[in-house]
Amino acid sequence: MELILVNKSNYKEAIMVQNAIFPKENGALNILASLDRKWFIKNTGLFYNDDHVKYYLAFKDNHYVGITGLYYYDSDSAWLGWFGILEEYRKRGIGCELLRKTIFLAKKGGFKHLRLYTDFVDNKNAIKLYEKEGFKGEKYTCEKLMYDCRIYSKSLCDDCVSLWNNKNLNLIYQYELDHMNKEKINEIIKMYKEKYK
């Protein structure tokens, strides 16, 4: 499996893969903001907290099979973003391979922990994979979300894993980005297409 950094030449493919994996959550704005955060904020009027985001398309057997991403708020913890495998490639060990490659990238980046948040109800198969790979879960109640959120953490060094301990992640705003009006998202995508011809 090859990980291909999402950039200005393949962001449309990344959006298509993300939308196919997560049909109820549109990650297009996250992907676009990762390309040029300053331009995104200036031209959309939307705030985007993180300027340290990298997304990768997973490429295997001449096809895109999934997507993964890493971002961080501090130098200790990398966060997994939009990790998933296209439905037709599931149950073949590809998810495990992609997660291990993402863990390797986080270790290579010098992070002590890899963390993620997920919906405990809708992502039970992914949660089994995270737990199999040594992630420890905890309930996230800091914000009143529309889903049962869990934070999963894994140590990337010899230390024991330190849990997130329910610190605020501002996930309400992320939820609003993921569920924004499709016409508004398409308008922003069109602006990017003009910028990156």
C-alpha positions as CSV (number, residue, x, y, z in Angstrom):
1,M,0.0,0.0,0.0
2,E,1.2,3.5,-0.9
3,L,0.2,6.6,1.0
4,I,-0.2,9.6,-1.4
5,L,-0.2,13.0,0.2
6,V,-3.4,15.0,-0.7
7,N,-2.4,18.1,-2.6
8,K,-3.7,20.5,-5.1
9,S,-3.6,17.9,-7.9
10,N,-5.6,15.1,-6.2
11,Y,-7.8,16.9,-3.6
12,K,-11.0,16.1,-5.7
13,E,-10.2,12.4,-5.5
14,A,-9.7,12.7,-1.7
15,I,-13.1,14.4,-1.4
16,M,-14.8,11.7,-3.4
17,V,-13.1,8.9,-1.3
18,Q,-14.0,10.6,2.0
19,N,-17.6,11.2,0.9
20,A,-18.0,7.6,-0.2
21,I,-16.7,6.3,3.2
22,F,-18.6,8.8,5.3
23,P,-21.8,9.6,3.3
24,K,-23.4,11.4,6.3
25,E,-20.4,13.6,7.0
26,N,-18.8,15.8,4.3
27,G,-15.1,16.3,5.0
28,A,-14.5,18.4,1.9
29,L,-14.0,21.6,4.0
30,N,-11.3,19.8,6.1
31,I,-9.5,18.6,3.0
32,L,-9.7,22.0,1.4
33,A,-8.5,23.9,4.5
34,S,-5.6,21.5,4.8
35,L,-4.3,22.7,1.4
36,D,-4.2,26.4,2.3
37,R,-5.6,27.4,5.7
38,K,-5.1,31.1,5.3
39,W,-6.8,31.2,1.9
40,F,-9.6,29.1,3.3
41,I,-10.3,31.4,6.2
42,K,-10.0,34.6,4.1
43,N,-12.2,33.4,1.2
44,T,-14.9,31.4,3.0
45,G,-15.3,33.4,6.2
46,L,-15.1,30.1,8.1
47,F,-12.7,29.5,11.0
48,Y,-10.4,26.5,10.7
49,N,-8.5,25.8,13.9
50,D,-5.7,23.6,12.7
51,D,-2.9,24.5,10.2
52,H,-1.0,21.2,10.8
53,V,-3.2,18.8,8.8
54,K,-2.1,16.3,6.3
55,Y,-4.4,13.9,4.5
56,Y,-3.3,10.8,2.6
57,L,-5.0,8.7,0.0
58,A,-4.4,5.0,0.4
59,F,-3.5,3.5,-3.0
60,K,-3.3,-0.3,-3.5
61,D,-3.5,-2.5,-6.6
62,N,-3.9,0.6,-8.9
63,H,-6.9,1.9,-6.9
64,Y,-7.6,4.3,-4.1
65,V,-8.8,2.2,-1.3
66,G,-9.1,4.6,1.6
67,I,-8.1,7.8,3.3
68,T,-6.3,8.8,6.5
69,G,-5.0,12.0,8.0
70,L,-2.9,13.4,10.9
71,Y,-3.2,16.7,12.6
72,Y,-2.1,18.0,16.0
73,Y,-2.7,20.7,18.6
74,D,0.5,20.2,20.5
75,S,3.8,18.4,20.1
76,D,2.8,15.4,22.2
77,S,-0.3,14.1,20.4
78,A,-1.1,13.4,16.8
79,W,-4.8,13.0,15.9
80,L,-6.2,10.6,13.3
81,G,-8.5,12.3,10.8
82,W,-11.0,10.9,8.4
83,F,-9.5,7.4,8.6
84,G,-11.5,4.9,6.6
85,I,-11.6,2.2,3.9
86,L,-13.9,2.2,0.9
87,E,-16.7,-0.4,1.4
88,E,-15.6,-2.7,-1.5
89,Y,-12.1,-3.1,0.1
90,R,-13.2,-3.8,3.6
91,K,-12.6,-7.2,5.4
92,R,-9.3,-7.8,3.6
93,G,-6.9,-6.5,6.2
94,I,-6.5,-3.2,4.4
95,G,-7.8,-1.1,7.3
96,C,-5.3,-2.7,9.6
97,E,-2.5,-2.0,7.1
98,L,-3.6,1.6,6.7
99,L,-3.8,2.2,10.5
100,R,-0.4,0.7,11.0
101,K,1.1,3.0,8.3
102,T,-0.6,6.0,9.9
103,I,0.8,5.0,13.3
104,F,4.2,4.8,11.7
105,L,3.8,8.3,10.3
106,A,2.8,9.6,13.7
107,K,5.8,7.9,15.4
108,K,8.1,9.3,12.7
109,G,6.8,12.7,13.4
110,G,8.0,12.4,17.0
111,F,4.6,12.2,18.7
112,K,4.1,10.4,22.0
113,H,0.5,9.6,21.5
114,L,-1.9,9.0,18.6
115,R,-5.5,9.9,19.4
116,L,-8.9,9.9,17.6
117,Y,-12.5,10.6,18.3
118,T,-15.3,8.6,16.9
119,D,-19.0,7.8,17.2
120,F,-19.3,4.7,19.5
121,V,-22.5,3.6,17.9
122,D,-21.9,4.0,14.1
123,N,-18.2,2.8,14.1
124,K,-18.2,-0.4,16.0
125,N,-16.0,-2.3,13.4
126,A,-13.4,0.5,13.4
127,I,-13.4,0.6,17.2
128,K,-12.6,-3.2,17.2
129,L,-9.6,-2.4,15.0
130,Y,-8.5,0.5,17.2
131,E,-8.7,-1.7,20.3
132,K,-6.9,-4.6,18.6
133,E,-4.0,-2.1,17.8
134,G,-3.7,-1.0,21.4
135,F,-5.9,2.1,21.6
136,K,-7.6,2.7,24.9
137,G,-11.1,4.3,24.9
138,E,-12.9,6.8,27.1
139,K,-16.2,8.5,26.9
140,Y,-16.2,12.2,25.8
141,T,-18.8,14.3,27.6
142,C,-17.2,17.7,27.6
143,E,-19.6,18.9,24.9
144,K,-23.3,18.1,24.3
145,L,-22.9,16.3,21.0
146,M,-25.6,14.6,18.8
147,Y,-23.7,11.3,19.0
148,D,-22.0,9.0,21.6
149,C,-18.4,10.2,21.3
150,R,-15.4,8.3,22.4
151,I,-11.8,9.3,22.5
152,Y,-9.2,6.6,21.8
153,S,-5.5,7.0,22.6
154,K,-2.5,4.9,21.9
155,S,1.1,5.4,23.3
156,L,3.7,5.7,20.5
157,C,6.6,5.3,22.9
158,D,7.6,3.1,25.9
159,D,5.3,5.1,28.3
160,C,1.9,3.9,29.3
161,V,-0.9,5.6,27.3
162,S,-2.2,8.7,28.9
163,L,-5.9,9.3,28.3
164,W,-7.4,12.6,27.0
165,N,-9.3,13.1,30.3
166,N,-12.3,14.8,28.7
167,K,-10.5,18.0,27.6
168,N,-12.6,20.2,25.2
169,L,-12.0,19.5,21.5
170,N,-14.6,21.9,20.1
171,L,-16.2,19.1,18.2
172,I,-19.5,21.0,17.9
173,Y,-17.9,23.3,15.4
174,Q,-16.4,20.3,13.5
175,Y,-19.9,18.7,13.4
176,E,-21.2,22.0,11.9
177,L,-18.5,21.9,9.2
178,D,-19.2,18.2,8.4
179,H,-23.0,18.9,8.1
180,M,-22.9,22.2,6.3
181,N,-25.4,22.9,3.5
182,K,-24.3,21.0,0.4
183,E,-24.7,24.1,-1.8
184,K,-22.4,26.1,0.4
185,I,-19.8,23.3,0.3
186,N,-20.1,23.0,-3.5
187,E,-19.6,26.8,-3.8
188,I,-16.4,26.6,-1.8
189,I,-15.2,23.6,-3.9
190,K,-15.8,25.6,-7.0
191,M,-13.7,28.5,-5.6
192,Y,-10.9,26.0,-5.1
193,K,-11.2,24.6,-8.6
194,E,-10.8,28.2,-9.9
195,K,-7.8,28.8,-7.7
196,Y,-6.0,25.5,-8.5
197,K,-6.6,25.1,-12.3
